[in-house]
Amino acid sequence: MYKRSEKVSEAIHEMVSGLLVKGLKDPRIGFVTVTGVKVTDDLHLATIYFTVIGSDEEKKASEAGLNSARGFIRKELGKSLRMRYVPDLLFRYDTSVEYGARIESILKEIQSDDEGDDRKNH
């Protein structure tokens, strides 16, 4: 059974992704993809995780742009979600994609080293 916060998370994810596709006017916001949304059980805070293609400066600029657009995004969410209270929004860069890529790279290095050791032993 879904908790209400999970349903709200899904709705926010869909809405914010749609707004990003349409394009927000802030030039700091780059090519952003929403990777997840976590809403607290009391529905007062939604943390929106995103990734962006680009340098560290572009990531920081996108995060700043998204956080400055929170009021506009909340207003748009309020129109469509029909909730008494729209959660406050907090945008955070999602490091899990980079973390996963780093782990994959390390595993490939280990595998490559193991294959090299096997050749030496034969």
ChimeraX attribute file (.defattr): number of C-alpha atoms within 10 A of each C-alpha:
attribute: neighborCount
match mode: 1-to-1
recipient: residues
	/A:1	4
	/A:2	6
	/A:3	8
	/A:4	13
	/A:5	18
	/A:6	17
	/A:7	12
	/A:8	21
	/A:9	20
	/A:10	14
	/A:11	16
	/A:12	27
	/A:13	19
	/A:14	14
	/A:15	17
	/A:16	19
	/A:17	17
	/A:18	12
	/A:19	13
	/A:20	18
	/A:21	12
	/A:22	9
	/A:23	14
	/A:24	16
	/A:25	10
	/A:26	14
	/A:27	10
	/A:28	17
	/A:29	21
	/A:30	21
	/A:31	15
	/A:32	20
	/A:33	16
	/A:34	20
	/A:35	15
	/A:36	16
	/A:37	25
	/A:38	19
	/A:39	22
	/A:40	16
	/A:41	12
	/A:42	9
	/A:43	17
	/A:44	13
	/A:45	15
	/A:46	22
	/A:47	18
	/A:48	22
	/A:49	20
	/A:50	22
	/A:51	22
	/A:52	19
	/A:53	11
	/A:54	13
	/A:55	9
	/A:56	10
	/A:57	10
	/A:58	16
	/A:59	22
	/A:60	17
	/A:61	17
	/A:62	26
	/A:63	24
	/A:64	16
	/A:65	19
	/A:66	26
	/A:67	15
	/A:68	14
	/A:69	16
	/A:70	15
	/A:71	13
	/A:72	12
	/A:73	20
	/A:74	16
	/A:75	11
	/A:76	15
	/A:77	19
	/A:78	15
	/A:79	11
	/A:80	11
	/A:81	14
	/A:82	9
	/A:83	11
	/A:84	7
	/A:85	10
	/A:86	20
	/A:87	20
	/A:88	14
	/A:89	21
	/A:90	17
	/A:91	20
	/A:92	20
	/A:93	17
	/A:94	17
	/A:95	11
	/A:96	12
	/A:97	12
	/A:98	11
	/A:99	11
	/A:100	11
	/A:101	11
	/A:102	12
	/A:103	12
	/A:104	12
	/A:105	12
	/A:106	12
	/A:107	12
	/A:108	12
	/A:109	12
	/A:110	12
	/A:111	12
	/A:112	12
	/A:113	11
	/A:114	12
	/A:115	11
	/A:116	11
	/A:117	11
	/A:118	10
	/A:119	8
	/A:120	8
	/A:121	6
	/A:122	5
